[in-house]
Amino acid sequence: MRQSRIHKPTKNGPLLQKWHIFCQNKRAKISLFLLLFLVVLSLFADVLANDKPLLVRYDGKWYFPLVATYTDLDFGGDFPTPADYADPYIRNNIEQNGWMLMPPVPFSFNTVDMEMDEPTPAAPSKRHWLGTDDEGRDIVARILYGLRLSLAFAFLLTLISSAVGITAGAVQGYFGGKLDIFMQRFIEIWESLPQLFILIIVSSIFLPSFWTLLVILLFFSWTSLTGMVRAEFMRTRNFEFVKAARVMGVGNRRIIYRHILPNALVSAITFIPFIMSEAIVSLTALDFLGLGLSHEYPSLGDLVRQGKDNLQAPWIGISIFIVLSVLLTALIFVGEGVRDMLDTRKNRR
């Protein structure tokens, strides 16, 4: 007799179903893998683009310049200063007594190429794949490091602002009453403040840095999810399971974070990729206007500014335009895929 197989439901069934719904959106699936590829490239920017060797073998000893600092004395030089691996004297000493392995792009984001025979900005060549900017710095290296900086900035800003905004919206929507009215009026006044003027004042007083800009933009971006979470809490707080939890003596904090917040996060998560793209655009725009990071940072906005100032070098503007377009488009399409994945109507189908 043929035995029938009984398929038991697995715990990861809903997750696989949501992933299948996400993969049905081909644009979102391709954009996700493309975004992951860009993230991996940016994380390994130090290995892919650096003016220091990845590995050095000299006089029978191993050296790791990426994790340790060596001086000229270690490679037959005369001065106790950090070794300059682009110096012909140091390079010849290493090649005669061993070897060194350079990254695919032998330039860092702030490395000025002193061995060029043409004026800057230089056109793309075998030495500089996408050319150089007006200061002789490699564009590929600046794009890799700029991607890492922009993604890290957008991730931190999105994470912190979302946490603050969700908490504020949860308190508003759950308690309501005078507290909701007071916080709503405060948010309306806060959003009406001139953000650009405040940034100009702050940049004229303090030297803008990564953390300074993060705090300033956090002051204005935490309200992105507040209204949505507030509306979801005001709708859910009157459901039967919430009333039953109150009757059973469950505390407000447990009701908020255990019973209502998971339902509100479904709609909030769909907007996180859009908030990240907005953070990247904000940082790029501030750097382009000269109100953002200083020149010592590898900024995508600085490349946009250089593309505008050097119209005779179209490779600068074209390169940064393609990078920003691909990055922002991938984030938008991933957000659409997450929205479809969390759509309850498609889950029922």
Buried (B, 14 or more C-beta within 10 A) or exposed (E): EEEEEEEEEEEEEEEEEBEEBBEEBEBBBBBBEBBEEBBEBBBEBBEBBBBBBBEBBBEEEEBEBEEEEBEBEBBBBEEEEEBBBBEEEBBEBBEEBBEBEBBEBBBBBBBBBEEBEEEBBBEBEEBBBBBBBBEBBBBBBBBBBBBBBBBBBBBBBBEBBBEBBBBBBBBBBBBBEEEBEEBBEEBEEEEEEEBEEEBBEBBEEEEBBBEBBBEBBBBBBBBBBBBBBBBBBBEBBEEEEBEEBEEEEBEEEEBBEEBBBEEBBEBBBBBBBBBBBBBBBBBBBBBBBBBBBEEEBBBBBBBBBBBEBBEEBEBBBEBBBEBBEBBBBBBBBBBBBBBBBBBEEBEEE
